[in-house]
Structures are given as structure tokens and as C-alpha cells.
Amino acid sequence: MTTKTLIIKQLSRLPKTGNFDELNFEPGVNVLVGQPNTGKTQWLRMFNFLMGDRDSNPANAFDESLVNKYDSVKGIFVAGDEEIILERNWKQSGNKGKVFINGEPITTDNFSAYLLSLLEIPTVHYPQGNPLSLRTWPELSWQSLLRHIYRRQTSWGELVNKQPEVHQHACILLFLGIAEYLFSSEYEQLAQKQKEIYRRQVRKEEFVSTLNQISRELLNEQGLGVAVTAKSIDSAVQRLDIEVDSLLNQRVALLDSLQDSVLQASNSEQIVAFEQLSDRWSRLQTSKSEVSLQIQSTQARLKDLENYGIKVRDELSRIERARSAGQVFRDLRVTNCPVCEQPVSSENISPDHCYLCGQPTEQNLNEGSASEQRLDFEIEQLRSENQEAQELVDMVHSELESLISNQRLIDEELTYVQRQMRPTQIAAVAILPPEISQIDMDLGRIQERMRQLERVKSALDLQEDLSEQIAKIESEIRTLETEVARASEEINFEQSSSFLVNHMNTYLNSIKQKNSNSWTQGEVGLRLKEKGFVFTVGSHRASSLGATMMLYFLAAYNYSLLSLSNNEKYHYPGLSILEFPANFADGSRDVVVRDHENFILEPFISLVNQESMQKTQVIAVGRSFEGLQNVHRIELSRVWR
């Protein structure tokens, strides 16, 4: 995919009424010149706003007097071979945050994706710092790239003013055709998978640690001192089963011994009477359960019948109202003809004919009579159904009352039987040995521990699930690592950085040849890595340069970026906008950018005049640039007060 170039043909700003302002540009080098306060900077700021500035308030982008005077800014551009018209209107309600593309509105967020796609620049997401951090990878936007393409008057002190280094790094990599391989979708997925597997491993470790701690505190079982496993839990349950069997055998033996003692001390009549009461109590409990179920069923049936009766009565009421309305409207007569709206008279019309159309009315009357008969039949049927429903409701209600009464009698009889059994139960408790109570408590305690062990064993299934999920993600990571390694084979940091700095040094050699006092420093170098970059000049970092040397260095950087435009490996859109400062200092004197500083632009002129660079554009903004050849000159003369 070869990146297309972007050419500005025209910029215009339109007031609500009156004449509009317009600037026309050409491919190649354009110089926009004028004295201070002629509006050069404001034109470029309006251009930047047009290029998808996400701040919907134009007063934050350019002078407020222009915001008040004009309604919109418009530009005609050529992207490759396609001409597009962009416009932003800040006085049109609801459209402040939108860019119009050939008349169609689009949000500034979507505009970035649109323009990158149009220029065939890959859309990439890049990590901000550690790729494995929890932060999502943001998309590298057109506005971020534009800050390298358009160098503002205030941006001659560093590579890109107020842009974090991680963003600068991503932009340089994209221009050099590296970003789509280094920050590939597979690499992003790999980073996401690595973060996910880390989270799941931490979750598993915390889960296992917490489970072991809780298990030891709650269960205090032998064999669980190191870690909880399914096998250790099964062993603990088997030991507890043996304890339960032993306690049950002890209980049975004690009860058998107690039964023998009771039989010897009691007569047979007392024993038989107690057994009869116990059997009677059991039968009463069964009867009570059956009656309770019958009551629930009867209550549900009663509710259904009552709802049915309500529906029948509603339908009956509706039909009776319809019949009454029919009787009222039947006697109403038409007073005017529905066709000509003239009054209708019933005089001299036979009573067995319609006074309006003159046709016999016997058939219609018979039909009307039949309709009334059908309504009467429906009413009679519904009244009959309502009566039947009410009878059923009464019958079921009576049945329910009978069941409730029967339940009350059973409760009274149960109370009586319990009173009869009470003396014998008290006597039995009194002679029960204390060992029985202790055994029962031990059994309850052991059974509860067994239930806890089963719950812990169930919790271990979650640990297994986490292990399976981790294994699955690890398999996906291995596949992604293979794809990332394959993509990385296309990356050559050394070759790309050499291309960039070679063209920077070419520019610096050119201006030094034209002006021996211009560049006084050493060779420019670039250490470009996967996670950062450093520009050097000689043995020092480029950031330590003075103001004048920094201006030459940054002009060389923009020259080098523009040189990428004719190479299909790279993704630079062939546009460079340089808003030179009115004055800059070299540490010993002030230098004014006038005609004798034209040497700064001359390498750009030579570059864009090459046959392979015909579809590129440079816009240089300054005071004069007098005497430059092969440039399109735009001079602003009106001074704004």
C-alpha cells in the first residue's frame, strides 16, 4: 500500500454576509509572507482547526475576532488523484464538533480514520509505556501526525511542542513504515493475552492461598497441612466416615442396653399404650400433610373460578352495552344526503321502503332483527355461564371451609396425643445416659465437617477451571508469538533510522554549503529502538542545541520527513508546513529571517522539484523570503488591528 500525498489547493473563510477571504496554493514550495499582524498565523490555525481539531470551540484554536466575523472555514484538497472539500461551521447549531466532507458531516473522531484511510496510511494502536500495563492502546490519530507535518511558530524549541515522547516515537515509526509491523494487531492481541494470563494466574494464586488458609482454619484435618487437594479431602472424608460408624455403633449398643433396662422396669400395658399413642401420632401427622395439600389445591381452584367469573361478567356487561347502543342508534335518521348534502324528506315514501334510497326495507329489518336476536342469545348464554360459575365458586368455597375445619380437628387431636405421650417421654429422657447426648453432638460435629469438606472439594473445581483457561490462553499466546515474530522480520530499525538521518545530514550539508556560518555542529544521528528514540548531534543529545542550531536541526527533520514521500515503503503524505519564527537567537546575536536566510528553504525547493516529488507541497510562512526562485508567493498586506 503506497501512501497518497495531500495537497492544499485552496483555503477560504466565509462570513455570514459579504466577501470571503481566500488563499490559493500550488504543488511545490509556497511562501506565505507579510508583515506582523497580517494574519499569517491565524490562517494556519484555522487550517489546523479544519483538519479535525477535537476542540469544538474555535475560540481556543484562533483569534476570537475571527470567530465572531466568520461562520466557517473551508478547504479544497487533493488526496492522491481525488479532490475533496472540507468545511467546519462553528455557528451552525449541532455541527461545531463536525467536519463536512463534500457536504456530508462527520465527527472529528471519525474524520481522523477517514483521512488516514483516504491517504492509505495504516491505522495503528500503540502502547503508552509498558505494553502489558492495564491501559488500553490508543489509536494514532491524524492530529498527532499533523503536529510533525505542521511546525508552528512556537514549535522551534523541540521536536514537537507539548507532544509526549511516546507519541512522537509512534509517529516516527509510522512515517518510517515500521509501526504497522511493530504495533501489529497480533502484537496488541498478544499483549492483551499476556495481561489476561497474568490476571488469571494472580487470581488462581490468591484463590489457592485463601482456600488453603480457610480450609486449615475451618477443618483442622490431618493431611491438609501443606495444601488442599481433592485426594487429601477424600482421605479426610474416609477417616470421618470411620468415626461416624464407630459412634453409631456405640449409640446403638447404649440404646439396646437402655431398652432392656426399661422393659425390665416397666409393665407391658404401659409399653403397649405408648406404642399405640406413637402410632396414632404418626397417622395424624400423615393426615395433616394430606389435608394441607388438599387445601392448597382447593384454594388455587377457587381463585381460578373467581377469575373466570369476573371475565364472564365483564363480557356480559360489554355485550349489554352494545345492545343498548344499537337500540339507540337504530332510530336515528339521516337528515342530509351523504352525496349532495341536500336535506332528505321522508314524505310520500312508503313505510316498507327506505326513505333515502327507496329500496324495500323488509330484508334489512329482518337482518336487524336477527342481529338483536344474536345479541340476546349471547347475553342469555353469558348469564347462564355466570350463574354456573357462581355455583361452582360457592361449592368450592364450601369444600375449602370443610377442609380447614378438618385440619383444625387434626391439630386438636395431635395436641391431645402429645399431652398423653409427654409423661412417658419425660421419664425416658430422665433415664437416658449422658453418653447418648455426647455421641449425638459428636455425630453432628463430624457430619458438619464432612459437609464443609465437600464444599471445599467443589471449590477446587474453580481452580481447575482457571488452570484450563490459563492453558488455553498460553496456547493462543504461542500462536500469536509466532505471528509477531514473522511480522518483526520486516522491521529494520537501523536501515530506517539511517534513511532519516542521512536526509537530515544532506539538508545540513546543503545549507552549510550556501552559508558556512549556519550549521556549526557535528553529524546528526538517531538511535531508534522498539521502545524509544534519541536524536544525537555529534556526541551529545540534540535537545541540548541552542536556539539557532535547533531551528536548523528541526528544518532538517521536516526536510527528511518530506523526503519519505516518494518511497512506497514509508507513510508520509507529502506535505510540510513551516511557520518560521520572526526572530531567533544563536546565543550571541539576533538573526532576522529575511532574504539572506533564503538558504533555509532552498533545499526544500530542490527536493520538491525532483521528478518523483511532483505531488508534494511545502508551505513556508515568514516575513519576506524575497528573491526565491521556483516558488509560489502569497503576500498578505492588510494589517489587522
Secondary structure, 3 states (H helix, E strand, C coil): CCCCCEEEEEEEEEECCCCCEEEECCCEEEEEEECCCCCHHHHHHHHHHHCCCCCCCHHHCCCHHHHHHEEEEEEEEEECCEEEEEEEECCCCCCCCEEEECCEEEEHHHHHHHHHHHCCCCCCECCCCCCCCCCCCCECCHHHHHHHHEECCCCCCCCCCCCCHHHHHHHHHHHCCCHHHHCCHHHHHHHHHHHHHHHHHHHHHHHHHHHHHHHHHHHCCCCCCCCCCHHHHHHHHHHHHHHHHHHHHHHHHHHHHHHHHHHHHCCHHHHHHHHHHHHHHHHHHHHHHHHHHHHHHHHHHHHHHHHHHHHHHHHHHHHHHHHHHHHHHHCCCCCECCCCCCECCCCCCCCCECCCCCCECHHHHHHHHHHHHHHHHHHHHHHHHHHHHHHHHHHHHHHHHHHHHHHHHHHHHHHHHHHHHHHHHHHHHHHCCHHHHHHHHHHHHHHHHHHHHHHHHHHHHHHHHHHHHHHHHHHHHHHHHHHHHHHHCCCCHHHHHHHHHHHHHHHHHHHHHHCCCCCCCCCEEEEEECCEEEEEECCEEHHHCCHHHHHHHHHHHHHHHHHHHHCCCCCCCCEEEEECCCEEECCCCEEECCHHHHHHCHHHHHHHCCHHHCCCEEEEEECCCCCCCCEEEEEECCCCC
